[in-house]
């Protein structure tokens, strides 16, 4: 079972990568909650991943899907290598990710601008397609998925993305206890996915 969660063994980017000490830390934190894997007995394997439980103050308050867990890991700069996304005109595999962020805080109104950079390879194409089309489809798919997840997390006031950590130097220490209830639900975000296709030559010869 432990190999299932071991990063160098059976782990995959759809499994929430949260250590036990991080769970205990979150219980006493104003600005960081955690996600832990949700498992059930598998049909062909011992365990089956069915998403992640969102834990706030030691209690489960929400659930995110496997696809959303992938974005959770990407946002925390964990590897998303090996994840395959099936689009209308192509299938691609993510082989790398990184992220750039910019934050602002004006009159208790937090603003977040994030760009998640993904390196992908094209596995197959369907019909006439182009690199621009694939980039647009993948960016639209992931942006919509991320926005939906963030809205769900804000409604439950559970900050598993650790966004509050980004604003700790901008909020008075006495105000940090209000991050989840006042600041976080009102956070405005602009999340963009920058797609870099590593094998565009494949498109030209298909």
ZIRA-V983251 format. One record per residue. RES is the residue in one small letter. PHI is phi as a letter, one per 30 degrees, with the letter a starting at -180 (none if undefined). NEAR is the number of other C-alpha atoms within 10 Angstrom. D_LAST is the distance of its C-alpha to the last C-alpha in Angstrom with 2 decimals. Layout:
res->RES phi->PHI near->NEAR d_last->D_LAST
res->RES phi->PHI near->NEAR d_last->D_LAST
//
This chain:
res->x phi->none near->8 d_last->41.96
res->x phi->d near->8 d_last->42.08
res->x phi->d near->10 d_last->38.92
res->x phi->d near->16 d_last->37.15
res->x phi->c near->17 d_last->38.00
res->x phi->d near->12 d_last->37.84
res->x phi->d near->13 d_last->35.13
res->x phi->c near->9 d_last->34.71
res->x phi->b near->10 d_last->34.75
res->x phi->c near->11 d_last->33.56
res->x phi->d near->15 d_last->33.08
res->x phi->b near->19 d_last->29.87
res->x phi->d near->21 d_last->29.18
res->x phi->c near->23 d_last->30.22
res->x phi->c near->26 d_last->33.74
res->x phi->e near->26 d_last->36.21
res->x phi->c near->22 d_last->37.34
res->x phi->b near->14 d_last->41.02
res->x phi->d near->13 d_last->43.86
res->x phi->e near->9 d_last->47.25
res->x phi->d near->8 d_last->49.00
res->x phi->d near->13 d_last->46.73
res->x phi->d near->19 d_last->47.86
res->x phi->d near->14 d_last->51.51
res->x phi->d near->15 d_last->50.97
res->x phi->d near->19 d_last->49.49
res->x phi->d near->16 d_last->52.67
res->x phi->c near->12 d_last->54.63
res->x phi->c near->15 d_last->52.06
res->x phi->d near->20 d_last->52.15
res->x phi->b near->23 d_last->48.62
res->x phi->b near->24 d_last->46.38
res->x phi->c near->27 d_last->45.67
res->x phi->b near->27 d_last->43.43
res->x phi->b near->29 d_last->40.95
res->x phi->b near->20 d_last->41.30
res->x phi->d near->22 d_last->39.19
res->x phi->c near->19 d_last->40.06
res->x phi->b near->15 d_last->39.90
res->x phi->b near->11 d_last->40.81
res->x phi->d near->10 d_last->41.15
res->x phi->d near->11 d_last->37.84
res->x phi->d near->8 d_last->37.33
res->x phi->c near->7 d_last->35.42
res->x phi->b near->7 d_last->36.26
res->x phi->d near->11 d_last->39.54
res->x phi->b near->14 d_last->38.47
res->x phi->b near->15 d_last->36.00
res->x phi->d near->17 d_last->35.10
res->x phi->b near->17 d_last->35.80
res->x phi->j near->22 d_last->35.64
res->x phi->b near->24 d_last->38.20
res->x phi->d near->21 d_last->41.78
res->x phi->c near->23 d_last->42.79
res->x phi->c near->22 d_last->46.14
res->x phi->b near->23 d_last->48.65
res->x phi->h near->18 d_last->52.15
res->x phi->i near->15 d_last->51.64
res->x phi->b near->10 d_last->50.73
res->x phi->d near->15 d_last->47.54
res->x phi->c near->14 d_last->47.10
res->x phi->a near->17 d_last->43.48
res->x phi->b near->21 d_last->40.37
res->x phi->b near->20 d_last->36.72
res->x phi->d near->16 d_last->33.70
res->x phi->d near->19 d_last->31.33
res->x phi->d near->18 d_last->28.71
res->x phi->d near->21 d_last->31.52
res->x phi->d near->25 d_last->32.71
res->x phi->e near->24 d_last->29.40
res->x phi->d near->23 d_last->30.09
res->x phi->e near->25 d_last->33.69
res->x phi->d near->20 d_last->32.67
res->x phi->d near->23 d_last->30.25
res->x phi->d near->20 d_last->33.10
res->x phi->c near->15 d_last->35.39
res->x phi->i near->13 d_last->33.04
res->x phi->d near->17 d_last->32.42
res->x phi->d near->19 d_last->29.13
res->x phi->c near->22 d_last->26.37
res->x phi->e near->17 d_last->24.23
res->x phi->j near->14 d_last->22.37
res->x phi->d near->17 d_last->22.43
res->x phi->c near->16 d_last->19.46
res->x phi->c near->17 d_last->19.10
res->x phi->c near->14 d_last->17.52
res->x phi->c near->14 d_last->16.77
res->x phi->d near->13 d_last->16.37
res->x phi->c near->15 d_last->12.70
res->x phi->a near->21 d_last->11.67
res->x phi->b near->18 d_last->13.51
res->x phi->b near->21 d_last->14.53
res->x phi->c near->20 d_last->17.18
res->x phi->d near->20 d_last->19.96
res->x phi->c near->17 d_last->20.98
res->x phi->a near->18 d_last->23.76
res->x phi->a near->20 d_last->26.04
res->x phi->a near->17 d_last->28.98
res->x phi->a near->16 d_last->31.16
res->x phi->b near->11 d_last->33.38
res->x phi->b near->11 d_last->36.34
res->x phi->b near->11 d_last->39.07
res->x phi->b near->14 d_last->42.10
res->x phi->b near->14 d_last->45.08
res->x phi->b near->14 d_last->48.22
res->x phi->b near->8 d_last->50.42
res->x phi->h near->6 d_last->53.46
res->x phi->i near->15 d_last->52.20
res->x phi->c near->14 d_last->48.83
res->x phi->d near->20 d_last->45.98
res->x phi->b near->17 d_last->42.71
res->x phi->b near->17 d_last->39.59
res->x phi->b near->14 d_last->36.48
res->x phi->b near->16 d_last->33.75
res->x phi->b near->16 d_last->30.29
res->x phi->c near->20 d_last->28.24
res->x phi->c near->17 d_last->25.55
res->x phi->c near->22 d_last->22.63
res->x phi->c near->18 d_last->20.12
res->x phi->b near->24 d_last->17.04
res->x phi->b near->18 d_last->13.90
res->x phi->d near->21 d_last->10.88
res->x phi->c near->15 d_last->11.03
res->x phi->a near->14 d_last->8.81
res->x phi->b near->19 d_last->7.86
res->x phi->b near->11 d_last->9.71
res->x phi->i near->9 d_last->9.65
res->x phi->d near->10 d_last->9.20
res->x phi->b near->15 d_last->9.57
res->x phi->b near->14 d_last->10.38
res->x phi->d near->19 d_last->12.09
res->x phi->d near->10 d_last->15.37
res->x phi->d near->14 d_last->14.89
res->x phi->d near->21 d_last->14.17
res->x phi->d near->17 d_last->17.12
res->x phi->d near->13 d_last->19.30
res->x phi->d near->17 d_last->18.79
res->x phi->d near->22 d_last->19.45
res->x phi->d near->18 d_last->22.35
res->x phi->d near->14 d_last->23.86
res->x phi->d near->14 d_last->23.70
res->x phi->d near->18 d_last->25.34
res->x phi->d near->18 d_last->27.82
res->x phi->d near->12 d_last->29.08
res->x phi->d near->14 d_last->29.42
res->x phi->d near->22 d_last->31.30
res->x phi->d near->14 d_last->33.58
res->x phi->d near->12 d_last->34.51
res->x phi->d near->19 d_last->35.36
res->x phi->d near->20 d_last->37.40
res->x phi->d near->13 d_last->39.34
res->x phi->d near->15 d_last->40.22
res->x phi->d near->21 d_last->41.38
res->x phi->d near->18 d_last->43.43
res->x phi->d near->14 d_last->45.13
res->x phi->d near->16 d_last->46.17
res->x phi->h near->20 d_last->47.19
res->x phi->c near->27 d_last->45.38
res->x phi->c near->26 d_last->43.75
res->x phi->d near->21 d_last->41.49
res->x phi->d near->20 d_last->39.30
res->x phi->i near->16 d_last->42.40
res->x phi->d near->19 d_last->42.31
res->x phi->e near->22 d_last->46.07
res->x phi->d near->16 d_last->45.87
res->x phi->d near->15 d_last->44.33
res->x phi->c near->20 d_last->47.38
res->x phi->e near->15 d_last->50.14
res->x phi->d near->10 d_last->51.29
res->x phi->c near->15 d_last->51.36
res->x phi->c near->16 d_last->53.40
res->x phi->e near->10 d_last->57.03
res->x phi->e near->10 d_last->57.59
res->x phi->d near->7 d_last->59.86
res->x phi->c near->12 d_last->57.14
res->x phi->e near->20 d_last->54.43
res->x phi->d near->13 d_last->55.79
res->x phi->c near->14 d_last->54.72
res->x phi->e near->23 d_last->51.08
res->x phi->d near->22 d_last->49.84
res->x phi->d near->14 d_last->52.19
res->x phi->c near->15 d_last->52.33
res->x phi->d near->22 d_last->49.63
res->x phi->e near->23 d_last->46.60
res->x phi->d near->20 d_last->46.65
res->x phi->c near->16 d_last->46.74
res->x phi->d near->17 d_last->43.96
res->x phi->c near->14 d_last->41.50
res->x phi->b near->14 d_last->38.01
res->x phi->b near->12 d_last->34.92
res->x phi->c near->17 d_last->32.05
res->x phi->b near->18 d_last->28.75
res->x phi->c near->20 d_last->25.52
res->x phi->c near->18 d_last->23.75
res->x phi->c near->20 d_last->20.12
res->x phi->c near->17 d_last->18.67
res->x phi->d near->20 d_last->15.02
res->x phi->d near->12 d_last->15.19
res->x phi->b near->13 d_last->11.64
res->x phi->d near->13 d_last->10.29
res->x phi->d near->11 d_last->8.79
res->x phi->d near->14 d_last->6.18
res->x phi->d near->15 d_last->5.36
res->x phi->d near->10 d_last->5.78
res->x phi->c near->6 d_last->3.82
res->x phi->d near->11 d_last->0.00
//
